[in-house]
Amino acid sequence: MAGFDAFLLGEAVKEGARILDGKVDSMTYAASGMPRLTVSTQSGEQVSLDAAFVAIATGINGHYGHDYRDDALIASVQRLNPAFVPGKSRKALIFELDVGEEYLERNLRREIYFIEYGSKHLAIEHTALIPKGRFLTVAMIGKCIDAAALPRDSQRIVHDFLTLPQIERILPGIQAAPLACACAPRMAVTPARFPFGDRFAIIGDAVGARLNKDGLFSAHVTASRLAQTVLHDGIGRQALAKGYGKAIRWLAADNRFGRMVFGVSRVAFTKPVVSRITYQAFATECKVRDERSRPLSAVLWKISSGTADYREVWREMCGWSVLRSILAGAAVTLRNVAFEAFFGLKWGEYGRYPTVVLKEKREALKERLASSLETEIEESPEFERMYVIKIRGAAEEIMEELAQFGGPHARFLNLRFIEVRRIEGLPNQVGSVIRYRIPLVGVGAELRLTRVIGFETLLYQLDGRLASRGKLIFNVAPAKDGNSRLSVYAAFDYKKGKGFAERVLWMGAKVLFPEFVHDIVWNHALCTIKEEVERRHGYAPERLGKLKHAPPR
Ligand SMILES: Cc1cc2nc3c(=O)[nH]c(=O)nc-3n(C[C@H](O)[C@H](O)[C@H](O)COP(=O)(O)OP(=O)(O)OC[C@H]3O[C@@H](n4cnc5c(N)ncnc54)[C@H](O)[C@@H]3O)c2cc1C
């Protein structure tokens, strides 16, 4: 037998252990007071084994799909210690899709996704998408899996999951991928109580695990704590309660806090309004705060990675720093919703994607734009905004979409009250002019395309009467995963005006068009451009074709 189990058994043998293959049917106490195991060996004979100490590590999955609480051995342990209450478990659905390395490289490069919501008809709570070599592992829990009569229903769940719109967005064409394997193991969801007695103790999954995480780590904690207790404190019930009991109490507390953490995070990610606020809070942190002082990001990382005890996660979740980020997110969301309505921006069929440039990455982006244009970009303009989005498409295809800028059929920058029109020249050609105009007021601004660097960069310059050093730059660069990154950079200095009246006029313009308006408008525009490119150039069907011909495992 290969694998981790075999490796561990091999190490134990090296230390002098002897392996007896078989199934332990029950445990009783012999007249000597030692635990006596009845073992059915592989040859079919029954062997009695008296042991000075028994560590039970039966897991919760060696019982042919039945709940391990119905197991004969566990029942015999309960007879020895009536206070022992086995933990509860629930089914998970784990399947692997053979999608090929190239597909994963393009769509999930070094990324793991957590999906917290299915649909009205697919009640899932928590799903992880993990790329492994050429396979994509999907691990999910939820009410639909609890209620499923497996394996019949699992095929339907797999199909319904892969056809969810949010999955199609992350993994286009995935529903055509061949299923390499599927299983429905149990996961511990509450720890056992009093899982020890004179000369025995239960460890590993059979005693419990951290909620939705870290089965191996939890098994390591219980096993090592038990070993220390046995070696240093004793093997009687009292000694075990004192020493080994610490690990059990840690597990119980961690599970309790874990349930609270997941309860709150489920609300944060499944209720549309709350999830928009949470996302906005996260994006605002990334935009305005230094990498090391983003409390919400830190908490989200801890929840998904499992690197901290849930007690610590809960404390941070309820702390002022995270609350302040959420309140800021709520305020920004409220403002954005109002301005989206004002400008008539509708999301409809378009998905929302992050367009924030992390604070620590802004200088690098400016340097890239400068090197593409072979020119300097001004140090600190009064107004400066940048956005980026990943698009599954080639630079030519993205430039083709940008050629719609100001055109009658453009799907982006269709704003109520502001007319954006190309009034001179040809699309994406030097000399073309885009005019932003507010017809109601009769004022406007003009952007002239002054430089075009292949399918890479477009530099528009703003009419000098309105602002100094005004620039709008579009840049398409290859992303590491073979896709493209479209960046938008907008910057200018406000006009100061000479006399009092002029100064008041320019200050008025600044108030009327605050900087955040650009964030709202460009976020919508970039998401629209992305989806238009990906749909028009049929990225999903092309991948679909590739997946259909992936070789079987
Ligand atoms: C598909 C899957 C993927 C996972 N991925 C991860 C992961 O990525 N990271 C992570 O940390 N954890 C993961 N886990 C959880 C992890 O495998 C478990 O937490 C860990 O294996 C628990 O170890 P254990 O020794 O307690 O139980 P197990 O590994 O389940 O071993 C129990 C053993 O006892 C045997 N047994 C049962 N009853 C008897 C009996 N009466 N007599 C004799 N032998 C018996 C069983 O046959 C089995 O061999 C995963 C689990 C599954 C099912």
The ligand as an ORCA input file, in Angstrom:
! r2SCAN-3c Opt
* xyz 0 1
  C     -11.052     12.897      0.385
  C     -10.437     13.510      1.611
  C      -9.551     14.568      1.473
  C      -8.951     15.148      2.593
  N      -8.078     16.180      2.419
  C      -7.456     16.712      3.499
  C      -6.498     17.737      3.351
  O      -6.214     18.187      2.248
  N      -5.906     18.233      4.471
  C      -6.189     17.762      5.709
  O      -5.626     18.225      6.691
  N      -7.101     16.771      5.878
  C      -7.730     16.236      4.811
  N      -8.651     15.237      4.989
  C      -8.945     14.758      6.352
  C      -7.864     13.788      6.812
  O      -7.695     12.750      5.855
  C      -8.277     13.187      8.126
  O      -8.514     14.224      9.054
  C      -7.186     12.274      8.694
  O      -6.897     11.250      7.785
  C      -7.660     11.671     10.011
  O      -6.744     10.680     10.396
  P      -7.220      9.468     11.299
  O      -6.022      8.605     11.514
  O      -7.934      9.967     12.492
  O      -8.322      8.672     10.458
  P      -8.189      7.965      9.056
  O      -7.127      8.560      8.231
  O      -9.578      7.922      8.513
  O      -7.698      6.491      9.406
  C      -8.522      5.597     10.143
  C      -8.089      4.187      9.833
  O      -8.656      3.310     10.787
  C      -9.192      2.175     10.117
  N     -10.263      1.597     10.948
  C     -11.510      2.074     11.152
  N     -12.183      1.260     11.995
  C     -11.337      0.260     12.337
  C     -11.451     -0.882     13.169
  N     -12.570     -1.162     13.852
  N     -10.382     -1.684     13.258
  C      -9.214     -1.442     12.590
  N      -9.051     -0.384     11.792
  C     -10.102      0.458     11.673
  C      -9.711      2.754      8.816
  O      -9.870      1.718      7.868
  C      -8.595      3.728      8.480
  O      -7.544      3.084      7.807
  C      -9.264     14.648      3.878
  C     -10.165     13.576      4.032
  C     -10.747     13.017      2.909
  C     -11.696     11.853      3.091
*
